[in-house]
Amino acid sequence: MRNQGRRKLPVLAAAGLAAGLVFSSAAAAYPHPGGMHSEAQLASAKRNIAGGLQPWTDAMKELIPRADFYLSEPPSASADFHVPGYYEDPAGHTGASEVLHTDVRAAYASALAYRLTGRTPYAEKAKAILNDWAFRNTAVSGTDGPLVMTYSGVGFIHAAELLRDYSGWSEADKTAFSNWLTNVYLARAANPIKTRSNNWGDWGIYGAMAAYYYKDDPVLLNDEITRLKNKIDSSIAADGSMPHEAGRGASGLWYTYFALAPMTAAAQIAKEAAGIDLFQWTSPGGRTIKQALDYLLFYMNRPDQWPYGANPRMPVSDEEWGYNLFEAMSDYYDEPAYKSFASVKGPIMYLASHSAWNFPSVTKGGLRLVDEKFDALASTAAPRGWTVSKAANTSAVVWNTPTAADKSLKIWDTNTSGTASAVKVFPDQYGIIEAEWKFMYMALFPNARFGLKHAAVYAAELLTTASGLIYRSGTGSDIVLQTLSPDAWYTVKLIANPASDKTDVYVNGQLKASGVPFRSTVSALDRIEFAGGSGETGTFYIDQVKIMN
């Protein structure tokens, strides 16, 4: 399964990156595009590309020439996708599989290029390939046919999500594709293998989840989320190894990756569809996805210590498997080792045989790093997952304001020489992020501070004064944003760019300051802080804290 998609191509011309995206407003069970690539993710990628930020800009310089190359590739669907077993007929397996792999790579890359540029030739290419398979392919056969169709063909589903609202893809064509998903992809490939205990089961669950998301079927998708939870619990050992994969000797390192790639991609769909964060979930048996990721990374960094066989299979110079996974996982975990490992290959575009984390660099972002409403937390206690610091006669606790069903964070201070603060940490962000929260104070509380930081350094800092809310600019001139009244909620939003050390500030949806310098220069953003007024007393409330990258 050698990387087939890294041949040298011309670099991207700058034109066309600002083309708009079109999204449907039609009612559906799930947002579309979605699953692997949400509207927020695509918008974030476009914004970072337009800003010339890395790794998005260089990743785009790889994607577009590749999509241009595929414009001349004709589709090649077969009525019966027949793949013999790899170990019984390696050459026959590889040759038959590559027919599908080529079409999937072309459709997926073209659809993504369309979404990021708005250029219709890319959409037309993706449409032609999807239609070819939807109208011609009726069977999957051979020992490995179901597996290969599942792990490669899931890329067709991602392409269809990205193409879903393209006006040139007719309703009849989309219906044919949906029917192909039901009658061929699910019935003959993903569903028959999803109960397998090894990596076949991981790919089957992931493929089924992608299909049910596309088909807006929450009942069956929720069944697959339950299956995925059980798979995490049963296939990961206490030390983080995956015994069904690791035990395959020198190939075990590769197979561990080959199981984790679909497991984590399925977790992304679960998060997008149901708000269930399996990246942070601990199973009844105490198993976590991160345990398995850490186990894989340990031995990818130390292959000579692999306990299941000498000279384990590792990526060769033109392969990026493993690196693509950790590039993607650096978005989900505050784990510098993941980013450091992936940086050796960045930017990463993994166009090989299987469709999980193929474009992790150009699509970084669009994830909700923080989504805190405080409603599910215990009242009068410090908010779980936040770091609270407090002096005497101060507190930062969850409070029943406005109501017991709609709680908030209460920061209370009667100490004129100390204060309380609450901090939420998230992974280092080098691209543009959006941070939003609501606040209200019962009486004027000067010197209360809100804002984004890197470690102990304030980047975008807001401060209350006797006259209202100000922004602490790095130029030394404070910017008055808004007069404030007690017992009134205000919504603040920052669009902050650590690459330029500037931010836009909105209050109640109105732009109050544009491109203003950070309080201090930083290399990244990694936390949001709310703090009481040093030297002052008072009470204020924080609610609905959201941070998107």
N, C-alpha and C positions, 0 to 999 in steps of 0.2 A: 504494500500500500504506500508506495513511494510518492512523494509530492510531485504531481504532474503539472502544476500550474505556475511555475516560477521562471519561465523563460524571459529573456531580456526584451523589453519593449520600450518605445519612446516615452518620454516623460509628458506629463499633463500640461496642456496649455491652460492659462489662467481663466479664459473666458468661460462663462456659463455657470459658474458656481452659485450665483445669486438667484437662480431660477426658483420660483415658488413651488411649494408643495400643495397638493390638493387633497383634502380629506373629506370623507363622506359624513353626512349628518344623519344618514338613515339609521333607524332604530335597530339595535342588535344586542345580543346578550353580552358581547364583549366589545371593547374599543378596537377599531381597525384603522390602520395597521396595528398589529399587536402580536402577542406571543413572544417571539424573539426580538422584534423590532417595533417599539412603540412610537407613536407620534412625538412624544416628548424626547425620545432618544434621537430620532431623525432631526428634529428641530435643533437639539443641542449640537449634533454633529455639524449641521449647516452653519450654525452660528460660530463655532470654533474654526471651521474651515474658512469662513468669510473673514474671520479675525486673524488668519494666518498662524494659528496656534498649532503646536505639535502635541501628539503625533498625528493629528487629524490631517494637516496639510500634506505631509509626506505620504500618508496612507492613501489619500485621495489621488496622489500622483502615481500610485500603483494601480488603484482600482480603475480609473478611467481608461488608460491604455489597454488594460485587460478587457474591459467591456467593448472598446473599439475593435479589438481583435476578434471578439466573438460575433460581431455583426456579420461576418462573412461565413460563419459556421452554420451549415444546414442542420435542422433537427433530424434525429435518427431513431424514432420510437419503433418498437417491435410489437407485434400482436401478442407474442408470448415471450416475456422476459425470462429467459432460461439461463441459469448460472450453475455449472457443476461445482461440487465441493472443492475448496482450494487444495486440500490435502490429497484428493484423488486425481485432480487434473489442474495443476497450478496454471498452466498456460491457457487452458480453456476458461478457467475462472476469471483470470485477469482480462482476457480479451473480451469476454461477454460483459463483464462489469464496466469496462472502460466506455462502452457505448452509452450507458446510463450516466456515468460520472461526467462525461464531456457535456452532455445536455444539461445536467443539473448545474454544473459550474457556470455554463453560459447563461442559463435562465436566472440564477440567483444573482450573479454579478451584474447582469444587465438590469434586473429589476431594482437593485440597490442603486445603481448608477442613475437610473431614471428618477428615483425618489430624491436623490441628492442634487440633481441638476435640472430636472424637469424636461429633459430632452426625449422627445417621442421615439426616435429610432431605437433607443434602448428598450423602451416599453414594447415596441413592436417585436423586437427580437425575443424578449421574454414571453410575450403572448404566443408567438408562433411555436415555441418549444412546448409550452404548457398545453396548447391546443393539440399538438401532434400526439402527445402521450394520452391526453384525455380522450381523443377520438379513435386512436389506433390500438392502444394497449388494453388487453382484456384478461391477460393471464400472467401469473408468475409461477415459475417452476424450477426444478433442479434443487439439489441439496442446499445450496447457498442462495438461491433466488430470493426467498423471503427476507433473509438478513440483509443482502445487498440492496434490495429495493427499499427496505426500511431505513437503513443508515444513510444511504445516498439520496433516496427519493424524498426524504423530509425536507431537503433543500427546495424542491418544487413547491412545497407548502409555504415556506418562507417567501419565495418569489411571488406566489399568488397573493399573499398578504400585502406585499409591497405594491403589487399591481392592481389590487382589488378595486380601487376607485378610478382606474384609468378608463376614460370614456371610450377608448378604442377597443376595449375588451368587452364584447357584447354579453348581454345577460344569458343568451343561449350558450355561449362559450363557457361562461362561469358556471352555469348549471351542469354542463358536461364535465367540467373539472371536479365539481363537488360530487357528482355521481361516480367519477373515477376514484375519488378518495374513498367513498363508501364501498364500492364493488370490487375494487382492485387493491388499492393501497392498504386499507384497513382489513378487508376480508381475507386477502391472500398473502399479506406480508406482516404488518405490524401486530395485529391482534393474535395471529397464531404463535408468535414468538414472545409475547410480552410476559408470559408466565415463566419463562426459562430463568434458571437461577444464576446464570452467568451474564456476560455482557450482552448476549442476545436479548435478555429480558430488559436491560436498561434501554437498549435502542427501541425495543417494542413499546415500552411505556412512553418514551419521549416522542416517538412517531405518532402514537395514538393521541397523546395530549395536544400535539401541534394540529392534528387533523380535527379533533373535537373543538379546539379553540376556533379554527377557521370556520367550522360548520355551526358555531354558536350553540353548542350542546353542553350546557353546564352540568347536567346530570351525569353524563358519561365522563366528562372531564373530571368532575369531583371524584368519581370512582377511581380514575387513574391517579389522582393525587394521593388517595388512600393507598393504592398499590405502590406508589413511589415511596411513601413513608415506610411501608413494610419492607421494601427493597433496601432502603438505607439501613434499617434495623438488622436485616438478615445477612446482607452481603459485606458489611464492614466489620472487621474484627476489632477487639479491644485495643490492639496496637495500631489501628488505622489501616492495616493491610486489607486487601480484598482477596480472600483465599482462593476463590474460583479463578482469579486472574493471576495472582502472584505465583501460585503453584505451578505455572506453566514453564518453569525453568528460565532459560535465558530470554525467552519472549515475555516473561511475566511482567516486566516493567512496562512494555508497550501495551499489554492487555489491561493493566491497571489504568493507564491513561484512557484506553479505548472503552472502559466502563465508566470512568468518571466524566468523560466529555458529555455523553448523553444524560447522565444523572444530573449534572449541574445545569445543562440546558433545559431539562425538564423542570428543574427547580425554578429557573427563570420564568417559564410559562406559568407555573403555579403562582408565583408572586404577581405576575401581570394579571392573571385571570381572577384569582381569589384573594389576593393580598396575604397569602400564606408564605412566610419567609422561611423556607426550608434550609437556607444557607446558615441560619442561626439556630435552627431547631435541633433539639436533642431527643433521640428516639427513646422509647421505653427501656431499651437495653443499654442506654447511655452512649449510643453511637451518633456521630455527627459527620457531615460531609467534610468539614475542615480537618478532622482527624485523617481522613483518607487523602486529602490534598497534601497535608503536611508529610505524610508517609511517602507519597509519590515524589514530592520535591526533595526530600532528604536523599533518596537514592538516585534521583536524576543528577543531583550534585555530587554524589559519591557512588557511581556505578560499580566501582571495584569492590564495594562492600555489599552488593546485592546478595542476599542470602540464599537465593534459589537457583543459582547457576553462574558459572564464569562468563565473562564477556556478554552481559545482557544487551539486548537490542537497545540502541540509543539513536537519536536523530543524527543523520549525516548532514553534510554541509548545506544541502538544498532542501532539507526538511525542517518543518517548524512545529511538528506535533509536540505537545507538552508546553512549548512556549506560548502557543495560542491559548491554551487553557489558562495558564497563569496570568497572561495579559488580561484576559477577561475577568478572572477571579480577583485581580487587584482592584476592581470596581466594587466588589462585594465585601471584601475583608480589609481591615486596617492592618495589613501585613506587608511591611516593606520588602520582605524576602521574595514575595510573589512578583512585585514590580521589578526588583533587581534582576531576578532570573529572566523575565521576559525581555528586559531591555537589551539583552545581548542580540536579539533578532529584530527589534523594532525598526520601522513599523511592520506589523504582521498582517499578511493576507494569506490564509491557509486554504489553497484550492487543491485539495487532494481528493480522497475517495469518499469521505464521509462529511456530513453537513451538521457540524456542531462547532460553534465559535470560529467560523470561517473568516469573519471580518472584525476581529476584536479591537483593532486600533482605530479604524475610521468610525466605528459606531460606539466608541467609549462614551459613557455618559447617558443622560436621560433617565438615570435611576433616582429614586427618592431616597436620599441619604438619611433624612430625618423626617418623620411624620408623627408628631406627638400632639395628641389632643388631651392627654392626661385623664381622660374619662375612665379608662380601665384600671387606673392606679389607685392604691389605697389612700383614702383621705387622711389628712393631718400627718402623713409620712413624707419623707424625702422622696422625690420622684425616682423610681427605679430606672437605672440606665444613665442617670445623670450624676455628675460629680458636684456635690454640694460642699461649700466652705462657709463657715459662719463664725462670727464673733459672738460674745455674750450679748444676750437680749436682741438677737436677730434670728431669723429663720427663713428657710426656703422649702416649702412643703406644698403638697397637693391640697387643694381647698375646694369646697362645694360652692364655687362661684363660677357662673351665675346660679347653677343648681347642682343637686347631687348627681344628676344624670349628665350634666355638662360642666365638668370640672375645669380648673385652671391651676397654674402654678402661682402661689402667693409668696411674695418676698416682702418680709416685714422687718422693720428696723427701728428700734428706739435707742440705739447706741450712737452717740455723736462722734465716737472715735474708731468705730469698726463697722463692718457691714456683712451681708450675706450675698452669696452668688451661687448660680447654678450653671453648669457647663455641660454641653453635649458634644462629644468628640466623634468625628467621622473620618474616613480615610483621606489622606492628603489629596487635595484637588488642585490640579495645575491649570485646568481649563475654566471657562466661565461657569459660575453657579448662580442659582436664584435662591435667595433666603427670604422667607416671609413669616411674620408672626403678628398676633394681635396683642395689644396691651391696654390696660386701664388702670388709673390710680384713683384712690378714694379722696386724697387731698394732695396738694402740690408736694412733690418729692424731688427737690433739686439734686443734681449729680447722680441720678440713677443712670446706669450705663447699659447699652445693648450693642451687640455687634459681632462681627466675624473676626477670628484671630488665627494666627499660626503659633502654636505653643503659647507662650506668655505674651506675645506681641499683638496688640490690637492693629488690625488692618482697616476695616470699615467700622468706625466707632460713632455711635449716636449717644447723646447726653441730654438729660432734661435740665432745664433751667427755670428760673422764676417766671420766664415769659413763654416757655413751651419746649419744643424739641429742636435740637440743633445737630448738625453733622460736624465732627471734628476733622477738618481738612488738614492734610499734610502741609499745606502752604502756610499754615499758621492763622488762617482766617476762618472762623467758625461760620457755618452757613445755617441761617434760620430756616427751618423746614415747615413748622406748623405751630400755631398756638394751641394750647391744650386746655380742656375743661375736665373737671373731676367727674367720675361716674359715667364716662363715655369711652367706648371702645374705639381704638384706632388700629388700622392695619398698615404695617410697614413692609415694604419689599425692597430688597437690595439685589441688583444684578451686578455681581462683582467679578472682576477679571484680575487674577493674581499675576498674569503675564504683563499687564500694563499698569498694575497697581492703581486701578481706577474703578469707580462704581457709579451706577445710576441709583437714585433713591426715590422711591414712590411712597406717598402716604395716602391712604384711602383711594388708591388707584390713580392718583394724580402725580405726574412726574414733578418732583421738587428740586432735584439736582441731577445734572447730567455730566457724566465723565469726570466726576470730582476725584482728586487724588486720595489715596488711602492715607490714613493717619501715619502709618509707617510702612515701608516697603517690606514685602514678604515674598518668599519663593513659592508658597502654596497656602491654601486655607485648609484648616483641619478641625475647627470647632466654632460653636456659637456660645456666647456668654450673656447672661442677664444678671446684673449686680445692683444692689441697693446703693444709696447715695452716701459716699464717704463724707463724714462730718455732718450729715443731715439725717433726719428721721422721717419715716413715712411708710406707706404700704402701696404696692402695686401688684397687678396680676398679669400673667402671660398665658396665652392660649394659642392653639393651632399653629405650632411651629413646624414649618415645612422647609426642607432644603433639597433642591434638585440640582444634579450636575448636568 
